[in-house]
Amino acid sequence: MEYTVKQLAELSGVSARALRYYDNIGLLHPARTTEAGYRIYGAREVDLLQQILLYRALGLPLETIRQIVYDPGFDRLSALTEQRARLETRRLELHRLIETVERTIEQEKGGIPMKDTEKFAGLKREKLMENERLYGAEARKKYGEAAVDAQSRRFSELSEREYTDMESVGEALLCGLEEAVQSGAAPTGETGQKLAALHRRWLCFTMPDCTGEMQRGLCEMYLCDPRFTAYYDRKLTGCARFLRDAVAAYKA
């Protein structure tokens, strides 16, 4: 069956404007275009749009999705299996967060007070599971089971103060990278080296024995995997590369 832009928009819940945008950026081209200029989509495009929307639901940016679905080695069945596993993990994460919110509501109503550690337990578990889902396989392959497990234990043992400090440092790093790239700062300059030091500080919350070699290895991985790149390039392209170059020149 074939669909016009309007029909596919009604079928999928995606706006006609978004479908035209997907075509313009090379994410979803129509199967053909009529002499009158109307975009026509077939079964292949319907399946591809479903895949795109599933990745969007997982939080991946459009450029990352485009790289994934047009990779010569892309396998739809494998992708769907992986997406199902990620969604199951997210369901568990949401369940734990709901439990934390419910307990907090009960406390506010005069029920059993929560310990400070309990207030952050659900949030930390969510972070751990998200990191494992997104990056676990790559990290374990590169650094080994013991190192990744040790990092996870360290994260789960963070105090409330350490956890909030880590979040603040991480956000400061991302904002600093965006400002540096926008201003045209040099990675090897003062700004770049301060950001490299801030990145090391952020890593040390969960990797207290982090070495320069480990930091440089992680930053190389940020550029090799589009998911890592998308995290740092959340608002501005070039942040992940800036960080890699800054860390390469950083002397602790």
PyMOL commands that set and color helices and strands:
alter all, ss='L'
color gray80, all
select helices_A, chain A and resi 5-12+16-24+43-57+62-69+76-108+116-143+145-156+160-183+190-204+212-224+226-232+239-249
alter helices_A, ss='H'
color red, helices_A
select strands_A, chain A and resi 3-4+32-33+39-41
alter strands_A, ss='S'
color yellow, strands_A
deselect
rebuild
show_as cartoon
